[in-house]
Amino acid sequence: MTDAVRSIPVAIVGGGPVGLMLALFLDQYGVRSVVFNSEPEVRRHPKGSTHNSRTMEHHRRLGIAPQVRNLSLPINRPTDVSYHTSLTGWELGRIPMPSEADKRRAVTSSAATDQTPEPLLRANQMYVEAFLLEHARTRPNITIRFGWQVTGLQEDADGVTVDAESEGGRESWRAQYLAGCDGGRSFVRRALALRYSGFASLESPHYGGRQNATYFRAPTLYRDHLAHRPGWNYWVVHPKGRCTILSLNNDEEFLAFSKAPDDGTPPSDEAAIATSVRAVGAELPIKIIGHWPWTAGVALVADRFATHRVVLAGDAVHLFTPTGGFGMNTGMDDASNLSWKLAALIQGWGGPGLLASYEIERKPIAHRNTTAARELNKQLASMPDVTAVDEDTPAGEATRREVSAHLAGMTEEYASLGVQLGARYDGSPIIAEDGAPPADNYEHYIPSGVPGGRAPHYWPGQGRGIGDSLFDRFGKGFTLIRLGGKAADTGTIEAAAHRNHVPLKTIELAAADARDLYGRDLALIRPDQHVAWRGNAPPADPDRLIERLIGAA
Ligand SMILES: Cc1cc2nc3c(=O)[nH]c(=O)nc-3n(C[C@H](O)[C@H](O)[C@H](O)COP(=O)(O)OP(=O)(O)OC[C@H]3O[C@@H](n4cnc5c(N)ncnc54)[C@H](O)[C@@H]3O)c2cc1C
């Protein structure tokens, strides 16, 4: 039965991590939304475990970073990545990586100009999604409609009418904006007849084509084979096939990535158990919990990210190969970019060009990040011939040396700070550019005050915890920073923001090294923490500047 049409500023289709993040940002800006999700609960199947620094900074903005960090692998466990011929065979290489406790200690003793207050977190997406949903249920501006599938949408000049169905009935909603965060098979993308382009796969015997993520229970695996070399990610490189085993939050459940049958169907439980037993190199009890198919080498980006009233984010507009762990993280940054623009439009201070800037800014990032992931995938796929890798012969030893040397070059997969923090919106019509940005670098992040990039981080006081980062001092709207203890006038920009109804907070950052970081005496930061403008004095026409930054020029 259909009730009366309900009204809401934003309807979000899809309650995966990106849809939930968008709802949480909108809630923080005081904007109401409804989140529809086909399944009644978040999916209890693990995916990736990489919540990168930028995603953790977003969680920090929402005040939930400590709770999300508590979902990490056991806090004192190193998050090493190691490579083996089998878990009982030769170790081919190891990338030592810190435990969550080590990372927290490092942050509390870091330099004032430390690049981020939030180191990357290893926690499986399955646990974090469940927390995001639980948290969203407590927020006053979010209506949760899990167990509701969106089946229709009609866009017109003033908004979108959305039809949704559940086992219990049907509902129609009228929204000013609709956000399609409904994943790779996006109903919203297909309803708008938008297409993906790019690469649908990478064909390689070692790391290409259809893959399977098997969730399994093996109560003795950690105790008997991993406890003496605790880590997060165990790669098994074997002539009979690759298998990667990921630790989850308890020592009895694991996730294994391995080649799937070519027709894309999941392997039988017997075949999946045989793959894991071969990877371990010993018989052990294994019970399969479930399978999740995926494709190595995918790098697809939609041709449009928005129409007039409908916007898309996350996997609905970009599909990644998981190498590097960039997929969800890129979607979370979409939500950060999109949410303040939707809030500005709904609250009446966003200009007519603001929404168009979402696609202009985020589509190049989707291309950049999918390309980075595919490059890493190609490096993995170019593994030397491993036929002899498990042999106790001179040929086997030579193969192991060759494979180890190849793997030694793979550290970027796990340390790509440039991808994580280096997204820039150069060329955007709502950025007041003033100089050459640093060269893009996937591995290293180069802090820069040149408008377009994420605001460089700084620790302003003696503390190094929640509440002590420069980012914690930013307002929910724009933030004007007066740097280096100079007397630069902030009044004319504040007055122009006020006249244009733009929320603005002014803060002081007196330290000389903070002034060096930003390169000017004044910097104007957007709600999504990207530098919008900087100068040593206010511009001659501050109203014109503000209008430009909100898409009204
Ligand atoms: C093996 C693997 C490992 C990965 N590792 C990582 C990693 O370490 N780091 C990382 O950043 N990314 C990783 N990813 C990618 C990451 O899982 C995805 O990018 C992420 O889940 C995308 O989030 P989303 O919210 O955009 O879409 P989804 O998670 O797909 O959520 C979309 C939601 O929309 C719902 N939905 C769909 N249609 C409708 C409809 N019509 N009505 C209502 N609801 C609907 C679905 O039920 C679903 O819940 C990995 C992916 C895989 C497969």
Ligand as a Chemical Component Dictionary entry (heavy atoms), coordinates in Angstrom:
data_LIG
# 
_chem_comp.id                   LIG 
_chem_comp.type                 NON-POLYMER 
_chem_comp.pdbx_formal_charge   0 
_chem_comp.three_letter_code    LIG 
# 
loop_
_chem_comp_atom.comp_id 
_chem_comp_atom.atom_id 
_chem_comp_atom.alt_atom_id 
_chem_comp_atom.type_symbol 
_chem_comp_atom.charge 
_chem_comp_atom.model_Cartn_x 
_chem_comp_atom.model_Cartn_y 
_chem_comp_atom.model_Cartn_z 
_chem_comp_atom.pdbx_ordinal 
LIG C1  C1  C 0 37.759 -8.087 -2.331 1  
LIG C2  C2  C 0 37.577 -6.617 -2.166 2  
LIG C3  C3  C 0 38.450 -5.920 -1.349 3  
LIG C4  C4  C 0 38.316 -4.534 -1.227 4  
LIG N1  N1  N 0 39.195 -3.856 -0.429 5  
LIG C5  C5  C 0 39.049 -2.518 -0.258 6  
LIG C6  C6  C 0 39.877 -1.804 0.640  7  
LIG O1  O1  O 0 40.713 -2.374 1.339  8  
LIG N2  N2  N 0 39.707 -0.455 0.717  9  
LIG C7  C7  C 0 38.793 0.196  -0.038 10 
LIG O2  O2  O 0 38.723 1.436  0.038  11 
LIG N3  N3  N 0 37.960 -0.470 -0.870 12 
LIG C8  C8  C 0 38.056 -1.800 -0.977 13 
LIG N4  N4  N 0 37.201 -2.489 -1.783 14 
LIG C9  C9  C 0 36.153 -1.753 -2.496 15 
LIG C10 C10 C 0 34.986 -1.466 -1.579 16 
LIG O3  O3  O 0 34.481 -2.640 -1.016 17 
LIG C11 C11 C 0 33.890 -0.734 -2.385 18 
LIG O4  O4  O 0 34.501 0.322  -3.091 19 
LIG C12 C12 C 0 32.823 -0.167 -1.453 20 
LIG O5  O5  O 0 32.069 -1.168 -0.834 21 
LIG C13 C13 C 0 31.876 0.744  -2.253 22 
LIG O6  O6  O 0 30.972 1.314  -1.373 23 
LIG P1  P1  P 0 29.593 1.892  -1.917 24 
LIG O7  O7  O 0 28.881 2.371  -0.689 25 
LIG O8  O8  O 0 29.852 2.829  -3.032 26 
LIG O9  O9  O 0 28.828 0.649  -2.563 27 
LIG P2  P2  P 0 28.379 -0.741 -1.925 28 
LIG O10 O10 O 0 29.267 -1.127 -0.793 29 
LIG O11 O11 O 0 28.255 -1.679 -3.051 30 
LIG O12 O12 O 0 26.963 -0.432 -1.311 31 
LIG C14 C14 C 0 25.856 -0.176 -2.149 32 
LIG C15 C15 C 0 24.589 -0.501 -1.394 33 
LIG O13 O13 O 0 23.472 -0.103 -2.211 34 
LIG C16 C16 C 0 22.450 -1.047 -2.040 35 
LIG N5  N5  N 0 21.555 -0.964 -3.216 36 
LIG C17 C17 C 0 21.824 -1.297 -4.491 37 
LIG N6  N6  N 0 20.762 -1.048 -5.287 38 
LIG C18 C18 C 0 19.808 -0.541 -4.477 39 
LIG C19 C19 C 0 18.466 -0.102 -4.695 40 
LIG N7  N7  N 0 17.907 -0.117 -5.909 41 
LIG N8  N8  N 0 17.734 0.339  -3.649 42 
LIG C20 C20 C 0 18.284 0.377  -2.396 43 
LIG N9  N9  N 0 19.554 -0.037 -2.143 44 
LIG C21 C21 C 0 20.287 -0.490 -3.163 45 
LIG C22 C22 C 0 23.172 -2.368 -1.921 46 
LIG O14 O14 O 0 22.363 -3.288 -1.244 47 
LIG C23 C23 C 0 24.416 -1.982 -1.122 48 
LIG O15 O15 O 0 24.226 -2.175 0.266  49 
LIG C24 C24 C 0 37.304 -3.875 -1.923 50 
LIG C25 C25 C 0 36.409 -4.581 -2.728 51 
LIG C26 C26 C 0 36.541 -5.951 -2.840 52 
LIG C27 C27 C 0 35.559 -6.709 -3.690 53 
# 
loop_
_chem_comp_bond.comp_id 
_chem_comp_bond.atom_id_1 
_chem_comp_bond.atom_id_2 
_chem_comp_bond.value_order 
_chem_comp_bond.pdbx_ordinal 
LIG C1  C2  SING 1  
LIG C2  C3  SING 2  
LIG C2  C26 DOUB 3  
LIG C3  C4  DOUB 4  
LIG C4  N1  SING 5  
LIG C4  C24 SING 6  
LIG N1  C5  DOUB 7  
LIG C5  C6  SING 8  
LIG C5  C8  SING 9  
LIG C6  O1  DOUB 10 
LIG C6  N2  SING 11 
LIG N2  C7  SING 12 
LIG C7  O2  DOUB 13 
LIG C7  N3  SING 14 
LIG N3  C8  DOUB 15 
LIG C8  N4  SING 16 
LIG N4  C9  SING 17 
LIG N4  C24 SING 18 
LIG C9  C10 SING 19 
LIG C10 O3  SING 20 
LIG C10 C11 SING 21 
LIG C11 O4  SING 22 
LIG C11 C12 SING 23 
LIG C12 O5  SING 24 
LIG C12 C13 SING 25 
LIG C13 O6  SING 26 
LIG O6  P1  SING 27 
LIG P1  O7  DOUB 28 
LIG P1  O8  SING 29 
LIG P1  O9  SING 30 
LIG O9  P2  SING 31 
LIG P2  O10 DOUB 32 
LIG P2  O11 SING 33 
LIG P2  O12 SING 34 
LIG O12 C14 SING 35 
LIG C14 C15 SING 36 
LIG C15 O13 SING 37 
LIG C15 C23 SING 38 
LIG O13 C16 SING 39 
LIG C16 N5  SING 40 
LIG C16 C22 SING 41 
LIG N5  C17 SING 42 
LIG N5  C21 SING 43 
LIG C17 N6  DOUB 44 
LIG N6  C18 SING 45 
LIG C18 C19 SING 46 
LIG C18 C21 DOUB 47 
LIG C19 N7  SING 48 
LIG C19 N8  DOUB 49 
LIG N8  C20 SING 50 
LIG C20 N9  DOUB 51 
LIG N9  C21 SING 52 
LIG C22 O14 SING 53 
LIG C22 C23 SING 54 
LIG C23 O15 SING 55 
LIG C24 C25 DOUB 56 
LIG C25 C26 SING 57 
LIG C26 C27 SING 58 
# 
